Amino acid sequence: MKRASLALSLLLLAVASQRLYAWPLPFCWELSVGSAEWGHWLALVALTLGLSTPVARPICFVTVAISLAPCVAAWRHGGFAWARLLTGWGGSTQPTREVEVSPGLWMDVYVPESPAPGVLVVHGGSWARGSRKDFQALNAHLRQQGYFVASLDYRLAPAHPYPAACEDLDRAYDYVVSHAAELKVDPLRLAWLGRSAGAHLALQQGYVRRPTRCVVAYYPPTDMLWSYEHPSNPRVLDSPAALRDFLGSAPPAPVYQEASPLLRVAAGAPATLLLHGLRDDLVYVEQSRRLERKLGELGVPCATLYLPWANHGCDINLAGPSGQLCTQAVTRFLADYL
């Protein structure tokens, strides 16, 4: 029994340690996100084990300290509610209805009770996977805050390389604007919001193709050539292959500049919110920092939230430490600019 408890305590510590350093292996970055954003449950298991098994107690207490550190840091940052770890934000996450924008191209819409500003949400997935069904909790929360929300699909690489995704997002934007009265959305007060590859597309849309009032970008790749030259660990993600699939070729093709929001943004661009974890193993935080500096040089309003404990996809748990702070930052930003 003691050996089993000791083995379990070591396993819990190994999982918790992923928050500090994610092993460069497939799916370990997801484990890193889980240990940070659901660490309170890991801490509860470790605490229970430690209190009941003296031989495992020191290891368990170290696990508790590592697991709760993101919550403590978020609480010290301000705006973090411990009770929300258990209660969440409440409410249904289901969209009001599904809309076919064009043959085979769909979006989920969250329609408010009265005409309101709108948020166009673009999913991530290395431009090759994912769907409009991802991260529904934030969509529903924004609807509860009184916004119209459209969660968009687009054609995926490698079957449909750039600019196919952008063309689909153009169609979705145009549909929302042309059906504004039916959807109860103010077409003059729209924002793009995206995560990862979706954040790249949201920035590209907001800066170049379909400008809006503002753009919200979670951990975005902003410079395609820099991304290619600074790849993630190939055992975690073959990012150069993802870029070649998305852009249709390897550098130095001109498309790498054409598809880079950092290189396309100009004075007068929409206000931008950048959210990024400092431990991001897939899209390095330097991508956001470089765009932040460029926006500052251009005089474009830019707000940032950098989370020291957070990895890629850190907002997946809306009630977790990253999810709470990101959601509050997004809510404040949209209130300011929409």
Legacy VTK file of the C-alpha trace (Angstrom):
# vtk DataFile Version 3.0
C-alpha trace
ASCII
DATASET POLYDATA
POINTS 338 float
0.000 0.000 0.000
2.801 2.424 0.869
4.582 1.633 -2.376
1.393 2.210 -4.362
0.786 5.546 -2.619
4.367 6.618 -3.203
4.118 5.649 -6.869
0.869 7.616 -7.201
2.417 10.654 -5.529
5.325 10.555 -7.994
2.902 10.276 -10.897
0.966 13.316 -9.660
4.217 15.245 -9.317
5.234 14.275 -12.861
1.922 15.576 -14.208
2.145 18.787 -12.189
5.718 19.366 -13.340
4.488 19.634 -16.950
3.359 23.139 -16.055
6.973 24.083 -15.381
8.477 22.247 -18.334
6.432 20.314 -20.866
8.278 17.271 -22.101
9.001 17.716 -25.848
6.732 14.851 -26.822
3.354 14.673 -28.607
0.425 15.706 -26.402
2.638 16.839 -23.519
1.807 20.468 -24.213
-1.850 19.523 -23.701
-0.825 17.954 -20.404
0.948 21.212 -19.585
-2.256 23.153 -20.239
-4.292 20.696 -18.175
-1.949 20.814 -15.192
-2.117 24.618 -15.155
-5.780 25.213 -15.932
-7.233 22.307 -13.929
-4.433 22.230 -11.362
-6.823 22.801 -8.471
-8.196 19.280 -8.978
-4.684 17.873 -9.157
-3.871 19.709 -5.940
-6.974 18.302 -4.235
-6.014 14.716 -5.119
-2.427 15.278 -3.988
-3.540 16.913 -0.742
-5.901 14.043 0.048
-3.175 11.496 -0.647
-0.598 13.408 1.368
-2.813 13.735 4.425
-3.609 10.027 4.429
-0.133 8.694 3.576
2.796 10.132 5.582
5.447 8.526 3.363
4.079 10.409 0.323
3.359 13.663 2.146
6.451 15.709 1.124
6.013 14.831 -2.554
2.290 15.560 -2.414
2.764 18.940 -0.807
5.250 19.921 -3.525
2.637 18.871 -6.084
0.015 21.022 -4.347
2.324 24.042 -4.439
3.135 23.594 -8.142
-0.486 22.933 -9.097
-1.986 25.923 -7.286
0.679 28.435 -8.341
-1.232 29.589 -11.483
-4.386 30.211 -9.425
-2.409 32.186 -6.851
-0.713 34.209 -9.604
-4.067 34.919 -11.267
-5.558 35.959 -7.911
-2.644 38.331 -7.308
-3.117 39.749 -10.797
-6.667 40.698 -9.863
-10.085 39.715 -11.117
-9.714 36.019 -10.365
-12.543 34.284 -8.485
-11.677 31.087 -6.625
-15.321 30.014 -6.511
-15.533 30.104 -10.301
-13.094 27.190 -10.472
-16.006 25.062 -9.318
-19.031 26.932 -10.647
-17.778 28.063 -14.063
-19.484 30.981 -15.784
-22.881 29.295 -16.021
-25.375 29.103 -18.860
-25.736 26.981 -21.989
-22.941 26.940 -24.558
-25.158 25.981 -27.487
-25.590 28.429 -30.385
-28.946 29.939 -31.256
-28.860 28.308 -34.673
-26.637 27.246 -37.565
-26.498 29.272 -40.771
-25.269 28.166 -44.189
-23.334 31.115 -45.574
-22.760 29.492 -48.961
-22.990 25.870 -50.129
-21.036 23.785 -47.613
-19.867 26.806 -45.565
-21.531 27.112 -42.145
-21.423 29.297 -39.092
-22.923 29.040 -35.610
-24.683 32.198 -34.516
-25.482 33.381 -31.005
-28.193 35.985 -31.468
-28.847 38.581 -28.736
-32.289 39.720 -27.657
-31.825 43.158 -29.203
-29.493 44.652 -31.857
-25.919 44.669 -30.589
-22.262 44.793 -31.645
-20.906 41.566 -33.099
-17.888 39.302 -32.687
-16.718 37.063 -35.543
-14.855 34.066 -34.111
-12.240 32.123 -36.094
-11.116 28.698 -34.844
-7.527 27.478 -34.704
-5.933 24.147 -35.588
-2.794 24.916 -37.628
-5.080 25.926 -40.530
-5.657 22.190 -41.124
-8.177 21.092 -38.491
-10.616 22.417 -35.907
-14.125 23.712 -36.438
-16.615 26.370 -35.443
-17.658 24.105 -32.543
-14.364 24.701 -30.701
-14.274 26.843 -27.520
-18.037 27.378 -27.410
-18.013 28.581 -23.811
-16.586 32.007 -24.660
-19.061 32.430 -27.522
-21.929 31.791 -25.128
-20.431 34.090 -22.501
-20.150 36.943 -24.992
-23.766 36.349 -25.989
-24.710 36.634 -22.311
-22.847 39.955 -22.247
-25.167 41.189 -24.987
-23.052 40.625 -28.107
-23.968 38.917 -31.336
-21.454 36.124 -31.974
-20.777 34.192 -35.176
-18.415 31.214 -34.954
-17.083 30.549 -38.443
-15.845 27.588 -40.440
-13.444 27.837 -43.372
-11.807 25.491 -45.855
-8.774 23.732 -44.451
-5.241 23.121 -45.681
-3.577 21.350 -47.382
-6.516 20.675 -49.691
-7.347 24.379 -49.712
-4.209 26.533 -49.285
-4.109 30.276 -48.660
-6.079 32.412 -49.421
-9.009 29.955 -49.403
-9.603 30.375 -45.660
-9.598 34.163 -45.972
-12.030 34.025 -48.879
-14.427 31.969 -46.762
-14.127 34.444 -43.905
-14.834 37.243 -46.383
-18.065 35.464 -47.343
-19.049 35.025 -43.716
-18.367 38.695 -42.943
-20.350 39.821 -45.987
-23.242 37.554 -44.992
-23.375 38.984 -41.479
-23.342 42.548 -42.806
-25.998 41.889 -45.447
-28.267 40.066 -42.944
-27.607 42.431 -40.056
-31.258 43.180 -39.312
-32.223 39.499 -39.249
-29.226 38.603 -37.045
-29.722 41.591 -34.714
-26.163 42.834 -35.188
-24.839 46.324 -35.767
-22.719 45.993 -38.962
-20.722 49.097 -38.036
-19.574 47.614 -34.713
-17.867 44.326 -35.457
-14.748 42.626 -34.102
-12.654 39.680 -35.233
-11.553 37.151 -32.600
-9.353 34.120 -33.174
-7.038 31.615 -31.534
-3.680 30.410 -32.850
-4.059 29.897 -36.612
-7.488 31.484 -36.233
-5.863 34.489 -34.570
-3.572 34.830 -37.574
-6.595 34.785 -39.867
-8.494 37.245 -37.645
-5.565 39.681 -37.787
-5.239 39.250 -41.541
-8.954 39.907 -41.984
-8.994 42.885 -39.642
-5.859 44.515 -41.023
-6.195 43.766 -44.731
-9.388 42.171 -46.038
-12.378 43.122 -43.873
-11.407 45.822 -41.358
-13.488 46.031 -38.192
-13.507 48.146 -35.033
-11.025 45.841 -33.263
-9.297 42.450 -33.293
-8.734 39.966 -30.460
-5.863 37.541 -31.057
-5.034 34.650 -28.732
-1.420 33.422 -29.190
-1.201 34.398 -32.883
1.488 33.617 -35.457
2.086 37.052 -36.953
5.100 36.652 -39.257
5.050 33.586 -41.503
8.737 33.669 -42.457
9.823 34.176 -38.839
7.584 31.253 -37.912
9.270 29.079 -40.518
12.742 30.084 -39.344
11.871 29.588 -35.645
9.962 26.281 -35.652
8.432 24.552 -32.675
9.922 21.265 -31.546
9.087 18.809 -34.371
8.185 16.121 -31.819
5.435 18.458 -30.611
4.382 20.104 -33.878
6.014 20.171 -37.309
5.282 23.862 -37.787
7.264 24.278 -41.047
5.153 21.519 -42.597
1.989 23.242 -41.366
3.137 26.494 -42.965
4.019 24.793 -46.258
0.607 23.107 -46.319
-1.196 26.358 -45.548
0.777 28.651 -47.861
1.290 26.127 -50.636
5.083 26.358 -50.801
8.283 26.843 -48.851
10.101 30.179 -48.433
11.107 32.479 -49.969
7.774 32.570 -51.804
6.133 36.044 -51.755
3.058 34.548 -50.085
4.976 34.429 -46.793
5.026 38.229 -46.728
1.537 38.600 -48.161
0.084 36.371 -45.413
1.925 38.010 -42.488
-0.199 40.426 -40.424
2.985 41.907 -38.947
4.084 42.974 -42.429
0.646 44.030 -43.691
-0.552 46.164 -40.793
-0.563 49.928 -41.338
-1.441 53.113 -39.480
-5.164 53.307 -38.837
-5.521 49.561 -38.310
-8.110 48.286 -35.818
-7.276 48.323 -32.122
-5.775 44.980 -31.139
-5.767 42.802 -28.027
-2.984 40.201 -27.823
-3.191 37.346 -25.304
-0.260 34.950 -24.999
1.285 32.510 -22.545
4.972 32.905 -21.826
5.360 29.105 -21.837
3.784 28.653 -25.264
5.565 25.724 -26.951
3.781 25.986 -30.308
3.621 29.713 -31.113
6.380 31.577 -29.339
5.372 34.691 -27.415
7.838 36.723 -29.494
5.219 36.627 -32.251
2.882 38.775 -30.151
5.649 40.959 -28.779
6.916 41.815 -32.251
3.407 42.787 -33.352
2.929 44.801 -30.173
6.077 46.794 -30.966
4.983 47.335 -34.568
1.550 48.581 -33.513
3.191 50.953 -31.056
5.361 52.375 -33.836
2.264 52.865 -36.014
0.209 54.456 -33.241
-2.403 51.680 -33.335
-4.057 51.036 -29.943
-2.813 47.737 -28.550
-3.590 45.982 -25.276
-1.785 42.854 -24.098
-2.123 40.091 -21.555
0.947 37.887 -21.078
0.506 34.979 -18.669
3.731 33.607 -17.113
2.369 30.106 -16.395
0.378 29.572 -19.593
0.973 27.336 -22.597
-0.719 27.207 -26.004
-4.500 26.911 -25.717
-4.423 28.136 -22.116
-7.975 29.537 -22.272
-9.603 26.187 -23.001
-10.982 26.079 -19.440
-12.929 29.319 -19.170
-13.071 28.921 -15.389
-9.335 28.242 -14.998
-6.765 30.901 -14.103
-5.925 31.731 -17.719
-9.528 31.414 -18.860
-10.789 33.836 -16.236
-8.158 36.506 -16.890
-8.406 36.191 -20.665
-12.202 36.380 -20.601
-12.162 39.492 -18.438
-9.520 41.117 -20.654
-11.583 40.370 -23.764
-14.781 41.649 -22.151
-13.125 44.926 -21.133
-11.488 45.368 -24.525
-14.701 44.808 -26.457
-16.560 47.189 -24.165
-13.932 49.850 -24.894
-13.884 49.473 -28.677
-17.346 48.193 -29.639
LINES 1 339
338 0 1 2 3 4 5 6 7 8 9 10 11 12 13 14 15 16 17 18 19 20 21 22 23 24 25 26 27 28 29 30 31 32 33 34 35 36 37 38 39 40 41 42 43 44 45 46 47 48 49 50 51 52 53 54 55 56 57 58 59 60 61 62 63 64 65 66 67 68 69 70 71 72 73 74 75 76 77 78 79 80 81 82 83 84 85 86 87 88 89 90 91 92 93 94 95 96 97 98 99 100 101 102 103 104 105 106 107 108 109 110 111 112 113 114 115 116 117 118 119 120 121 122 123 124 125 126 127 128 129 130 131 132 133 134 135 136 137 138 139 140 141 142 143 144 145 146 147 148 149 150 151 152 153 154 155 156 157 158 159 160 161 162 163 164 165 166 167 168 169 170 171 172 173 174 175 176 177 178 179 180 181 182 183 184 185 186 187 188 189 190 191 192 193 194 195 196 197 198 199 200 201 202 203 204 205 206 207 208 209 210 211 212 213 214 215 216 217 218 219 220 221 222 223 224 225 226 227 228 229 230 231 232 233 234 235 236 237 238 239 240 241 242 243 244 245 246 247 248 249 250 251 252 253 254 255 256 257 258 259 260 261 262 263 264 265 266 267 268 269 270 271 272 273 274 275 276 277 278 279 280 281 282 283 284 285 286 287 288 289 290 291 292 293 294 295 296 297 298 299 300 301 302 303 304 305 306 307 308 309 310 311 312 313 314 315 316 317 318 319 320 321 322 323 324 325 326 327 328 329 330 331 332 333 334 335 336 337
